[in-house]
Amino acid sequence: MTNETGAGVAGEHGPERQDPDELREETRRRWAGIAAGWARQQGVMRVATAPVSHWLVEAIRPQPGHRVLELAAGQGETGFLAAELIKPGGVLVSSDASQEMLEGARARAAELELGNVDFQVIDAEWIDLPVASVDGVLCRWGYMLMADPDAALRETRRVLRPGGRVALAAWAGPDANPWASVPARELVRRGHVPAPEPGAPGMFAFADGDAVAARLEEAGFSEVEVEPLEFQFAFPSLEAWWETQLDLSPILRPTLDGLGPAEAAATRSAIEEQLARYVTPASEAVMPACTLVAAASA
């Protein structure tokens, strides 16, 4: 998830407070390092997060001929839904700060035979597009991970035409997302990663719906709506959940790989014990998830 985001989804620990440029470079390195894993898991994520992607696409009200920008696109699946709806004559600009992520999106677009997608490396804090040049902007789990999300929202407002729409997703709080917060908390509890610093970018940095609405209004948007959207991550087994998490999280695999075998096994066992409540009698792992979804007009 981006980005987006989001396994423990990317960014579950928000980096320690640091120089913004250092933070941006560290974030790019992390996403580049897990781009192959996201490509492997894009089918799993596409199915599980479909309710979120559909909400976002419907919220920007795509029409044939529209130009739509997706920020922090990751593997691109949200924007690709819009690409179908803006035909004929419409163009999707599928963008990410990570060239490696965009390569996975290019491959997926080729599979779908989408001919109306323009791929660009774009940092959402400095969108290299003209003023009032797009009709809609999508950003699924991206703004919350950015060093300066308010700058990114102002840039989003700048590139939207009058009346254009933005739609974003940002994770609700940790208690509503045990699939990500349980491993994150256990790594912190055992001293393997630092606790997230309040206010730092991270998975739950936009968990307050009122604050999200205020950010959008301060960036110049109107007709702001924010609501929670619940869904599930379902896996055939807890082992399958592990394999997905290890591919998607920029923190989980590197942390476990850096531990001794005994401590890595103990950490994994502690996480599995806490997640056992989500394993069904048929051994499936079905975990609740909740995101905030928001939309507004330029």
Salt bridges, closest charged atoms under 4 A:
GLU4 OE1 - ARG140 NH2 3.12
ASP21 OD1 - ARG24 NH1 2.82
GLU25 OE1 - ARG28 NH1 3.86
GLU26 OE2 - ARG30 NH2 3.14
GLU77 OE2 - ARG140 NH2 2.70
GLU84 OE1 - LYS87 NZ 3.26
GLU103 OE2 - ARG106 NE 3.45
GLU111 OE1 - ARG108 NH1 2.92
ASP123 OD2 - ARG28 NH2 2.87
GLU125 OE1 - ARG24 NH2 2.64
ASP135 OD2 - ARG161 NH1 2.70
ASP150 OD1 - ARG215 NH1 2.86
GLU155 OE2 - ARG158 NE 2.78
ASP175 OD1 - ARG185 NH2 3.02
GLU186 OE2 - ARG189 NH2 2.73
GLU186 OE2 - ARG190 NH1 3.03
GLU197 OE2 - ARG17 NE 3.97
GLU225 OE2 - ARG165 NH2 3.41
GLU239 OE1 - ARG268 NH2 2.58
ASP247 OD1 - ARG40 NH2 2.68
ASP247 OD1 - ARG253 NH2 3.34
GLU263 OE2 - ARG190 NE 2.77
GLU263 OE2 - HIS192 NE2 2.78
GLU272 OE2 - ARG268 NE 3.13
